[in-house]
Amino acid sequence: MSGVTGTLVLAGTPIGDIADAPPRLAAELENADIVAAEDTRRLRRLTQALGVHTKGRVVSYFEGNEAARTPELVEALTGGARVLLVTDAGMPSVSDPGYRLVAAAVEQDVRVTAVPGPSAVLTALALSGLPVDRFCFEGFLPRKAGERLGRLREVAGERRTLVYFEAPHRLDDTLAAMAEVFGPERRAAVCRELTKTYEEVKRGPLGELAAWAAEGVRGEITVVVAGAPEAGPEELDAAELVRRVRVREEAGERRKEAIAAVAAAAGLPKREVFDAVVAAKNASAGPTPTGR
């Protein structure tokens, strides 16, 4: 591809306190040729709070029109425009619109940069009091109970700290499901209304947090859950090994890969896990009938 292209700028916006807005954000809002906003009304409130005026064209860019609007924005970028992408709070692409546009821009060799800003994921992680050296972000869990339990079972043995977003009206069900799958004693933290007036961080075992949330919780929610405790071979009997293999198979893994993963996590030879699976299969099949 020849010629000079424009630049796609991903702009982090405050997750609560407007004073957290990065200094560069105001300049980018004023100088962008196009501002693509998840919610144009929230963009208007943001610019008013910052005391800036957008000189460029403002367009909406949200989940419902992402697919249709991306080619239009990419065309503007390849034509030399500076496009600023802002979502309602935090960094675009992180459980927000943006990934589709970034991927399309990269495909066209368009420069992509960012204005760093507040992150609910990292803020909650830092405030949780749980290990922060290794973590994984799981986004929002499925709304349906069965799918939610299935997703949680996929990471039941994950050693890294887990971070989730959740809606306040589903928090009690989510914490109850986590207590069921991870165990009621697994440590966690519910971070509510981060950086806002009524910020609250509730820490404790999942069982206690589920009971607390049953009374009703409001606001933007981020949940941080401790990783699975390290288990030695002696703590896992054959039935548990078989259960873990089945969970992985139900999640879509082939049996061979599931056995290898369970063995690695338990610190056991693959053969031992394989034998347990075969024995369980034979036991469920019952005695082989004899001929006459």
C-alpha positions in Angstrom: 0.0 0.0 0.0 1.4 3.4 -0.9 0.7 6.9 0.2 0.3 8.5 3.6 -2.6 7.3 5.7 -4.3 8.9 8.7 -4.2 7.9 12.3 -6.6 6.0 14.5 -6.5 7.2 18.1 -8.0 5.1 20.9 -8.8 7.4 23.7 -9.2 6.3 27.3 -12.0 8.2 29.1 -12.7 8.6 32.8 -14.5 5.7 34.5 -16.0 8.0 37.0 -14.2 11.1 38.2 -13.8 13.6 35.3 -10.6 14.9 36.8 -9.0 11.6 35.8 -9.2 12.6 32.1 -5.7 12.4 30.6 -4.4 15.8 29.5 -4.0 14.7 25.9 -7.7 13.8 25.6 -8.9 17.5 25.3 -6.4 18.2 22.5 -7.4 15.1 20.6 -11.1 15.9 20.9 -10.5 19.3 19.5 -8.2 18.3 16.7 -9.6 15.1 15.4 -11.1 15.1 11.9 -13.7 12.5 13.0 -14.8 11.6 16.5 -16.4 8.2 16.7 -18.3 7.9 20.0 -20.1 5.0 21.6 -22.8 7.4 22.8 -22.8 10.9 21.3 -24.8 12.3 24.2 -22.1 11.1 26.7 -19.5 12.6 24.4 -21.3 15.9 24.6 -21.3 15.8 28.4 -17.6 14.9 28.4 -16.6 17.8 26.1 -18.6 20.2 28.2 -17.0 19.0 31.4 -13.5 19.4 29.8 -14.4 22.8 28.3 -13.5 21.8 24.7 -15.3 21.8 21.4 -15.0 19.2 18.7 -14.2 20.7 15.3 -14.4 17.5 13.4 -17.4 15.4 12.4 -19.0 13.4 15.2 -20.4 9.9 14.4 -21.9 7.2 16.6 -20.0 3.9 16.8 -21.6 1.3 19.0 -22.3 -2.4 19.0 -25.4 -2.0 16.8 -23.6 -0.2 13.9 -20.0 -1.3 14.4 -20.0 -3.6 11.4 -21.7 -1.1 9.0 -19.7 1.9 10.1 -16.2 0.4 10.2 -15.6 0.4 6.4 -16.6 4.1 6.3 -14.1 5.0 9.1 -11.4 2.9 7.5 -11.9 4.7 4.2 -11.5 8.0 6.0 -8.3 6.7 7.6 -6.8 5.6 4.4 -7.6 9.0 3.0 -5.5 10.7 5.6 -8.1 11.5 8.4 -7.3 11.5 12.1 -10.1 9.4 13.7 -10.6 9.5 17.5 -12.5 6.6 19.0 -14.1 7.1 22.5 -16.3 4.8 24.4 -18.5 5.6 27.4 -15.8 4.9 30.0 -12.3 3.3 30.0 -10.3 2.1 27.0 -12.0 1.3 23.6 -11.9 -2.4 22.6 -11.9 -3.6 26.2 -15.5 -5.0 26.5 -16.4 -1.9 24.4 -16.6 -1.2 20.7 -13.2 -0.8 19.0 -11.6 -4.2 18.2 -13.3 -4.4 14.8 -12.0 -1.0 13.8 -8.5 -1.6 15.1 -8.2 -4.9 13.2 -9.5 -3.3 10.0 -7.1 -0.3 10.4 -4.1 -2.6 11.0 -5.0 -4.6 7.9 -4.8 -1.4 5.9 -1.4 -0.4 7.4 -3.0 2.5 9.2 -1.2 3.9 12.2 -3.0 3.1 15.5 -2.1 4.8 18.7 -3.7 5.5 22.1 -4.3 8.1 24.7 -3.9 6.1 27.9 -6.6 6.5 30.4 -8.3 5.0 33.5 -9.0 1.3 33.4 -11.6 -0.4 35.6 -9.8 -3.7 35.2 -6.5 -2.5 36.5 -8.0 -0.2 39.2 -10.1 -3.0 40.6 -7.2 -5.4 40.5 -5.0 -3.0 42.4 -7.6 -2.3 45.0 -8.7 -6.0 45.5 -5.9 -7.1 47.8 -5.6 -10.2 45.7 -2.4 -11.3 43.8 -1.7 -9.0 40.9 1.5 -10.6 39.4 -0.6 -12.8 37.0 -4.2 -12.2 36.0 -6.7 -12.7 33.2 -9.6 -10.5 32.2 -12.8 -12.5 31.4 -15.2 -9.6 30.5 -18.9 -10.2 31.0 -20.2 -13.7 31.8 -23.2 -15.0 29.7 -26.6 -14.0 31.0 -28.1 -17.5 30.8 -27.5 -19.5 34.0 -26.4 -22.7 32.2 -24.0 -20.9 29.9 -22.7 -18.9 32.9 -21.9 -22.0 34.8 -20.2 -23.6 31.8 -17.9 -20.6 31.4 -17.0 -20.6 35.0 -16.2 -24.3 34.9 -13.8 -23.6 32.1 -11.6 -21.6 34.4 -12.3 -23.4 37.7 -8.6 -24.5 37.8 -7.1 -21.2 36.6 -4.3 -20.2 39.0 -4.2 -16.5 37.8 -6.4 -13.9 39.4 -9.7 -13.5 37.5 -11.3 -10.1 36.7 -14.9 -9.8 35.5 -17.4 -7.0 34.6 -21.0 -7.5 35.8 -24.3 -5.7 35.7 -25.6 -4.8 39.2 -28.9 -6.7 38.7 -27.1 -9.9 37.9 -24.3 -9.7 40.5 -26.1 -11.9 43.1 -26.6 -14.7 40.6 -23.1 -14.4 39.3 -21.5 -14.5 42.8 -23.7 -17.5 43.7 -22.6 -19.3 40.6 -19.0 -18.5 41.4 -19.4 -19.8 44.9 -20.9 -23.0 43.5 -18.1 -23.6 40.9 -15.0 -22.1 42.6 -16.1 -22.9 46.2 -17.7 -20.6 48.8 -14.3 -20.0 50.5 -12.5 -18.7 47.4 -11.5 -15.0 48.1 -12.9 -12.3 46.0 -13.5 -8.5 45.9 -16.5 -6.6 44.5 -15.5 -3.2 43.3 -18.4 -0.8 42.9 -18.6 2.7 41.5 -14.8 3.0 41.1 -13.5 6.6 41.4 -17.0 7.9 42.0 -18.6 9.5 45.1 -19.9 6.2 46.5 -16.9 4.0 45.6 -16.9 0.8 47.6 -14.7 -2.3 47.6 -16.3 -5.3 49.4 -13.8 -8.1 50.1 -14.4 -11.6 51.4 -15.1 -15.3 50.6 -17.5 -15.8 47.6 -20.1 -17.3 49.8 -20.3 -14.2 52.0 -20.2 -11.9 49.0 -23.1 -13.7 47.4 -25.2 -13.4 50.5 -24.3 -9.7 50.7 -25.2 -9.1 47.0 -28.6 -10.8 47.5 -29.8 -7.7 49.2 -29.3 -5.6 46.1 -26.3 -3.7 44.8 -26.2 -0.6 42.5 -23.6 1.0 40.3 -20.9 -0.1 37.9 -19.4 -3.4 39.1 -16.0 -5.1 38.6 -15.4 -8.5 40.3 -12.0 -9.8 41.1 -11.6 -13.5 42.1 -8.5 -15.2 43.5 -7.0 -17.9 41.3 -7.4 -21.6 42.2 -5.1 -22.8 45.0 -2.2 -24.9 44.0 -3.2 -28.6 44.4 -0.8 -31.5 44.8 -1.3 -34.9 43.3 -2.4 -36.3 46.6 -5.4 -33.9 46.7 -7.0 -35.1 43.5 -8.6 -38.6 43.4 -9.5 -40.4 40.2 -13.1 -39.1 40.3 -11.9 -35.5 40.4 -9.4 -36.0 37.6 -12.2 -37.5 35.5 -14.5 -34.6 36.3 -11.9 -32.0 35.2 -11.4 -33.8 31.9 -15.2 -33.9 31.3 -15.4 -30.1 32.0 -12.8 -29.4 29.4 -14.4 -31.8 26.9 -17.8 -30.1 27.4 -16.1 -26.8 26.7 -15.0 -28.1 23.3 -11.5 -29.6 23.9 -10.6 -32.9 22.5 -10.1 -35.7 25.0 -6.4 -36.0 24.4 -5.8 -32.3 25.0 -8.1 -32.3 28.0 -6.2 -35.1 29.6 -2.9 -33.4 28.9 -4.1 -30.1 30.4 -5.5 -31.7 33.6 -2.4 -33.7 34.1 -0.2 -30.6 33.7 -2.3 -28.6 36.1 -2.3 -31.5 38.7 1.4 -32.2 38.3 0.7 -35.8 37.3 1.8 -38.1 34.4 -0.7 -38.0 31.5 -0.9 -41.8 31.7 -2.4 -41.6 35.2 -5.2 -39.3 34.1 -5.8 -41.4 31.0 -6.1 -44.5 33.1 -8.6 -42.8 35.4 -10.8 -41.7 32.4 -10.7 -45.2 30.9 -11.6 -46.8 34.2 -14.5 -44.4 34.7 -15.7 -45.2 31.1 -15.5 -48.9 31.7 -17.3 -48.6 35.1 -20.2 -46.7 33.5 -20.5 -49.2 30.7 -21.1 -52.1 33.2 -20.1 -55.7 32.7 -19.6 -57.0 29.2 -22.5 -59.5 28.3 -21.4 -63.1 27.6 -22.6 -65.1 24.7 -24.4 -68.5 24.9 
